[in-house]
Amino acid sequence: MLTVTRHGSPAFASVIARLHGRGDTDFARVEGVVREILDDVRANGDAAVLRYVEQFEKRVVSTLFRPIASFDGAAALARLPADASEALELAATRITRFHAHERATMFAGDGFRFEDEGRSLGLRTRPLERVGVYAPGGKARYPSSVLMSAIPARVAGVAEIVLATPLAGDASDDGVLAAAHLAGVTAIVDAGGAQAIGALAYGTSTVPRVDKIVGPGNAYVACAKRLVYGSVAIDSIAGPSEILVVADDTAEPKFVAADLLSQAEHDEDAYVLLASESSKLVEAVQVELERQLASLPRALIAREALRRHGHAFVVPGRAELVQVANAIAPEHLSLQVEDPEGLLPLLRHAGAVFLGALTPEAAGDYVAGPSHVLPTGGAVRFGSPLGVHDFVARTSLIRYSADALRRDERAICALARLEGLEAHARAVTIRTGVPSSIG
C-alpha cells in the first residue's frame, strides 16, 4: 500500500529527492542490443526488420509496409461492439475539436510578416511532411494512444502519418485499425520494438523515412528513439505512467483511491502518489485502496506498483502541498481540493491538471480532448503535452532593400571581422559597392 511519509521526518526530503530524479532512466541494460538492431536496420532495411519481427515478436510478416486502405479501418470500426465504436468516434471528435482550437490560436495565419526600415522580416509555419506514430502491441493495445498521437498531426496538416504497430492478424487488431482510420493514418508498418523505430528513422526499400517519431513504448523503444534523435525528431523519452493526487480534507477517499489505481494498473513501475494535509484522509484512502483492489482485474499489477512507487505525503499546510507538487512535476496532477482553481496559479509543473473531484484522470485518457501523450519522469519542467505545435516547423523570412543593407553594412562587417570571418563581411560589401537593380 502507500508508504506514508510525514513532512519534517528524516525520510521526507530523501523520498522527494528520489522522485525528483526518477526520469534519469538507465538504458545500459538494453542500449547494446538496441544499437545493434538500429545499425542492422540502417544497413539492411526490410530484411533486418523482418528478421527481428520474427525473432522478438514471434511472427512472420510477409508485407511490412501497407497503405491504411489495405487494412480497411472502416470495416474494423464496424466490427467493434457499438459502445466501443461510438466511444472511439466521440474521442476522435473531441480530440480534433481541441487541437483545432490549438492550431487557430497558436498558428493563426501560419506565421507573420512585418516591415522594419527596409527589412522585410517574418516567420513561416509549415506542417511536417511525414511523421511516424508508434503504438505498442502484444498485451498492451491502446487505440486511444493512436487517436491522441495521430489526430494532432492531422490537424497540423501533416500529409503522411505512418503508424508502426505489430498486428496480430485477428479481431484484436480492430480497435487499433479503427482508431487509425478515424485519426487519418495513411499507412501502417507491421512491426514493433527498436526495429520499427529504425525503419521509421532511416527508411527502407518499402518504409519511407519520417521527419518525426512520436508515441510511447517499452525500454527498447524509448532507447531506440533516443539513439535515432538527430536523424529524426522525437517527442520525448516516455517512462512509466504517474499520478499525483493533491487532496484536502474535503476530498472523497473513494475518488482519490480510484484515480490512484487508474495509474497503478498500467504497469508495475507506475508512480502512485498522494499529498494531503489530512492524516485522516490518507488513512481512509488506504482502506479504499484495499477495498477496490479486491475486485480489480489487474490487482497484481496495481499492488506491485503501490509497493514499488506508492507514496503518501502528509504535510502541514497548503504551501507545502504546492512545494511537493512542484518538486515532483507529475505527468498527471489531480487537484481534489476545495478550491482547485485558486491553487492552480501556484503550480508550475504538470503535464495535465485535473481540476476538482468530478474530473477523473481517465477522462483525460480518453474523451476530454487534449492529447494524453505527456512528458514523464519530471520532464514536464521543460516539456509539454503532445499537440499541433509538435508537428510543424518554422522558417525565418528575411529580405533587405538596398538602403537597408547600406545602413546595416557597418554593423554586419564589424561583427564578421570580430569573429575573423572576412568572407562574411565581403558578402555585404560586394553588394553595397556595386550599383544593382536586383531586388
Residue pairs with C-beta under 8 A, 6 or more apart in sequence:
1 286
1 289
1 290
1 306
1 310
2 260
2 272
2 274
2 282
2 285
2 286
2 289
2 306
2 310
2 311
2 312
3 15
3 310
3 311
3 312
4 282
4 311
4 312
4 314
5 11
5 12
5 15
5 311
5 312
5 313
5 314
6 12
6 313
6 314
6 315
7 313
7 314
7 315
7 316
7 320
8 316
12 313
15 311
15 313
16 313
16 324
16 327
16 328
19 271
19 273
19 311
19 327
19 328
19 378
20 327
20 328
20 329
20 378
21 378
22 239
22 242
22 271
22 377
22 378
23 239
23 376
23 377
23 378
23 379
24 377
25 219
25 222
25 237
25 239
25 377
27 34
27 219
27 222
27 223
27 226
29 219
30 219
30 220
30 223
31 223
31 227
33 194
33 220
34 194
34 220
34 223
34 224
34 227
35 227
37 48
37 52
37 193
37 194
37 195
37 198
37 224
38 194
38 197
38 198
38 201
38 202
38 224
38 227
38 228
40 48
40 52
40 198
41 48
41 49
41 52
41 195
41 198
41 199
41 202
41 204
42 198
42 202
45 199
45 202
45 203
45 204
45 205
45 207
46 64
46 199
46 204
46 205
46 206
46 207
48 195
48 198
49 64
49 191
49 195
49 196
49 198
49 199
49 204
49 207
50 61
50 64
50 191
52 191
52 193
52 194
52 195
53 59
53 60
53 61
53 64
53 166
53 190
53 191
53 192
53 195
54 60
54 61
56 192
56 193
56 195
57 137
57 138
57 166
57 191
57 192
57 193
59 166
61 190
61 191
63 190
64 189
64 190
64 191
64 199
64 204
64 206
64 207
65 187
65 188
65 189
65 190
65 204
65 206
65 207
65 208
66 187
66 188
66 190
67 186
67 187
68 163
68 180
68 181
68 185
68 186
68 187
68 188
71 167
71 173
71 177
71 180
71 188
72 177
73 177
73 178
73 179
73 180
73 181
73 182
73 185
74 181
76 173
76 174
76 175
76 177
76 178
76 181
77 85
77 88
77 89
77 174
77 177
77 178
77 181
77 182
78 85
79 171
79 174
80 88
80 174
80 175
80 178
84 175
85 178
87 366
87 367
88 143
88 147
88 175
88 178
88 179
88 182
89 182
90 367
91 144
91 147
91 366
91 367
92 147
92 151
92 179
92 182
92 183
94 367
94 368
94 369
95 147
95 148
95 151
95 152
95 369
95 370
95 371
96 151
96 154
96 155
97 369
98 368
98 369
98 370
99 151
99 152
99 155
99 156
99 369
99 371
99 387
99 388
100 155
102 152
102 155
102 387
102 388
102 389
103 155
103 156
103 388
106 388
106 389
107 125
107 388
107 389
107 392
110 124
110 125
110 126
111 122
111 123
111 124
111 125
111 394
111 397
112 122
112 123
113 120
113 121
113 122
113 397
114 120
114 121
114 122
115 121
117 404
117 407
118 400
118 401
118 403
118 404
118 405
118 407
119 398
119 399
119 400
119 401
119 404
120 397
120 398
120 399
120 400
121 396
121 397
121 398
121 399
122 396
122 397
123 394
123 395
123 396
123 397
124 394
124 395
124 396
124 397
125 392
125 393
125 394
125 395
126 157
126 392
126 393
126 394
126 395
127 156
127 157
127 158
127 159
127 391
127 392
127 393
128 153
128 156
128 158
128 211
128 212
128 391
128 392
128 393
129 158
129 159
129 160
129 211
130 158
130 159
130 160
130 161
130 162
130 208
130 209
130 210
130 211
131 153
131 158
131 160
131 161
131 162
131 210
131 211
131 212
131 213
131 214
131 391
132 162
132 163
132 164
132 189
132 200
132 201
132 210
132 212
132 213
132 214
132 215
132 232
133 146
133 149
133 150
133 153
133 161
133 162
133 163
133 164
133 185
133 213
133 214
133 215
134 149
134 163
134 164
134 165
134 192
134 196
134 197
134 200
134 213
134 214
134 215
134 216
134 217
134 221
135 141
135 142
135 145
135 146
135 149
135 163
135 164
135 165
135 176
135 215
136 142
136 145
136 165
136 192
136 216
136 217
136 218
136 221
137 165
137 166
137 167
137 168
137 192
138 166
138 192
141 172
141 175
141 176
142 176
143 175
143 176
143 178
143 179
144 179
144 365
144 366
144 372
145 215
145 216
145 372
145 373
146 163
146 165
146 176
146 179
146 180
146 183
146 185
147 179
147 182
147 183
148 371
148 372
148 373
148 386
149 183
149 214
149 215
149 371
149 373
149 386
150 161
150 163
150 179
150 180
150 183
150 184
150 185
151 183
151 184
151 371
152 371
152 386
152 387
152 388
152 390
152 391
153 161
153 184
153 214
153 390
153 391
154 161
154 183
154 184
155 388
156 388
156 390
156 391
156 392
157 391
157 392
158 391
159 186
160 186
160 187
160 208
160 210
161 183
161 184
161 185
161 186
161 187
162 185
162 186
162 187
162 188
162 189
162 200
162 207
162 208
162 210
163 176
163 180
163 185
163 187
163 188
163 189
164 188
164 189
164 191
164 192
164 196
164 197
164 199
164 200
165 176
165 188
165 189
165 190
165 192
165 196
166 190
166 191
166 192
166 193
166 196
167 173
167 176
167 188
167 190
180 188
189 196
189 199
189 200
189 207
191 199
192 217
192 221
193 217
193 218
193 220
193 221
193 224
194 220
194 221
194 223
194 224
196 221
197 213
197 217
197 221
197 224
197 225
197 228
198 224
198 228
199 207
200 207
200 209
200 210
200 213
200 232
201 209
201 210
201 213
201 224
201 228
201 231
201 232
202 209
202 228
202 231
203 209
209 232
210 232
211 232
211 233
212 232
212 233
212 234
212 235
212 390
212 391
213 225
213 228
213 232
213 233
213 234
213 235
214 234
214 235
214 373
214 386
214 390
215 235
215 373
216 222
216 238
216 373
217 225
217 238
222 237
222 238
222 239
225 234
225 237
226 234
226 237
228 234
235 373
235 386
235 390
236 375
236 376
236 379
236 383
237 377
237 379
238 373
238 376
239 269
239 376
239 377
240 266
240 267
240 269
240 270
240 271
240 309
240 376
241 263
241 266
241 267
241 270
241 271
241 331
241 332
241 376
242 263
242 270
242 271
242 272
242 273
242 309
242 330
242 331
242 332
242 376
242 377
243 259
243 260
243 262
243 263
243 270
243 271
243 272
243 273
243 330
243 331
243 332
243 333
243 334
243 361
244 273
244 274
244 275
244 324
244 325
244 328
244 330
244 332
244 333
244 334
245 256
245 259
245 260
245 273
245 274
245 275
245 334
245 336
246 275
246 276
246 321
246 324
246 325
246 333
246 334
246 335
246 336
246 337
246 343
247 256
247 274
247 275
247 276
247 278
247 281
247 285
247 334
247 336
247 337
248 276
248 277
248 278
248 281
248 336
248 337
248 338
249 276
249 277
249 278
249 280
249 281
250 337
250 338
251 276
251 281
251 336
251 337
251 357
252 336
252 357
253 281
253 284
253 285
253 287
253 288
254 288
254 292
255 336
255 357
255 360
256 274
256 281
256 285
256 288
256 334
256 336
257 285
257 288
257 289
257 291
257 292
258 288
258 292
258 360
259 334
259 336
259 354
259 360
259 361
259 362
260 272
260 274
260 285
260 289
260 306
260 310
261 272
261 289
261 292
261 293
261 296
261 302
262 360
262 361
262 362
262 365
263 270
263 271
263 272
263 305
263 332
263 361
264 270
264 272
264 301
264 302
264 303
264 305
264 306
264 310
265 296
265 298
265 301
265 302
265 305
266 301
266 305
267 301
267 305
268 301
268 304
268 305
268 308
269 305
269 308
269 309
270 305
270 309
271 305
271 309
271 330
272 305
272 306
272 309
272 310
272 311
273 309
273 310
273 311
273 312
273 313
273 328
273 330
274 282
274 285
274 311
274 312
274 313
275 312
275 313
275 315
275 321
275 324
275 325
276 282
276 312
276 313
276 314
276 315
276 321
277 314
277 315
277 316
277 317
277 318
277 320
277 321
278 314
279 314
282 312
282 314
285 312
286 312
289 306
293 299
293 302
293 303
296 302
313 324
315 321
315 323
315 324
318 343
321 343
322 343
322 346
322 347
325 333
325 347
325 349
325 350
326 347
326 348
326 349
328 378
329 349
329 350
329 378
329 379
329 380
329 381
330 349
330 350
330 351
330 380
331 350
331 351
331 352
331 374
331 375
331 376
331 380
332 350
332 351
332 352
332 354
332 361
332 364
332 374
333 347
333 350
333 351
333 352
333 353
333 354
334 353
334 354
334 359
334 361
335 343
335 344
335 353
335 354
335 355
335 356
336 356
336 357
337 343
340 355
340 356
341 355
344 353
344 355
347 353
349 378
349 380
349 381
350 380
351 374
351 375
351 376
351 380
351 383
351 385
352 361
352 364
352 370
352 372
352 374
352 385
354 360
354 361
354 363
354 364
364 370
364 372
365 372
366 372
370 385
370 387
371 385
371 386
371 387
372 385
373 385
373 386
374 380
374 385
374 386
375 383
375 384
375 385
400 408
401 439
402 432
402 436
405 428
405 431
405 432
406 432
408 428
409 428
409 429
409 432
412 424
412 425
412 428
413 425
413 428
413 429
416 422
416 424
416 425
416 428
417 425
